């Protein structure tokens, strides 16, 4: 996994989410397998970036199954998570 932010821990010791340049990934088996659950927020403005190389752009809400994205003083955006195929 190419992780730049996280892992963000969930409801138990086996559940985590992490952000990398290819998207948001989730594991429910203590990082044995990862599932891509969301893409990254596209940059709509040249003055800030939602890239994972910026500290603090992404945070996980495990209760509601959502990733929140923000950049500095700009509004936060909610990405609802899905569950496609697992990767190793």
C-alpha positions in Angstrom: 0.0 0.0 0.0 1.2 3.5 -0.9 -0.1 5.3 2.3 0.5 9.0 2.8 -2.1 9.7 5.5 -3.3 7.4 8.2 -4.0 4.8 9.2 -7.1 6.1 10.7 -8.4 3.6 13.3 -12.0 2.3 13.4 -14.3 0.6 15.9 -11.9 -2.3 16.6 -8.2 -3.2 16.3 -8.6 -4.7 12.8 -10.4 -1.9 11.0 -8.5 1.0 9.5 -8.6 3.4 6.6 -5.6 5.0 4.9 -5.2 7.6 2.1 -2.7 7.4 -0.7 -2.2 8.9 -4.2 -4.6 6.3 -5.8 -7.4 6.8 -3.3 -8.9 5.8 0.1 -8.4 2.2 1.2 -10.0 0.2 4.1 -9.0 -3.0 5.8 -11.1 -5.0 8.2 -8.5 -7.8 8.7 -5.6 -5.8 10.3 -4.0 -4.8 7.0 -3.8 -8.3 5.4 -6.0 -7.0 2.5 -7.1 -3.6 1.5 -10.2 -2.5 -0.4 -10.4 0.8 -2.3 -13.5 2.5 -1.0 -13.2 6.0 -2.5 -11.3 8.1 -4.9 -9.6 11.4 -3.9 -11.3 14.8 -4.1 -10.3 16.4 -7.4 -8.5 19.8 -7.3 -11.0 22.4 -8.5 -8.9 25.4 -7.7 -5.1 26.1 -8.3 -4.7 27.7 -4.9 -5.0 24.5 -2.7 -4.7 20.8 -3.1 -6.5 17.7 -1.8 -3.4 15.6 -2.5 -2.5 13.1 0.2 0.9 14.8 0.5 -0.7 17.7 2.4 -1.1 16.9 6.1 -4.7 16.9 7.4 -6.7 16.9 4.1 -8.5 13.7 4.9 -10.3 12.3 8.0 -12.5 9.3 8.5 -15.8 9.0 10.3 -16.2 5.3 10.9 -19.6 5.6 12.5 -21.2 7.1 9.3 -18.8 5.4 6.8 -17.5 8.7 5.3 -14.3 10.4 4.5 -14.2 14.2 5.0 -11.8 16.2 2.9 -10.7 19.8 3.4 -7.8 22.1 2.5 -6.8 25.0 4.8 -9.7 27.5 5.1 -11.9 25.9 2.4 -15.1 24.0 3.0 -15.1 20.3 3.9 -16.5 17.8 1.5 -18.0 14.4 2.4 -17.2 11.2 0.4 -19.5 8.3 1.2 -17.5 5.1 1.2 -18.3 2.0 -0.9 -16.9 -1.5 -0.9 -15.4 -2.7 -4.3 -12.9 -5.6 -4.8 -10.1 -6.3 -2.3 -6.4 -5.8 -3.2 -3.2 -7.1 -1.5 
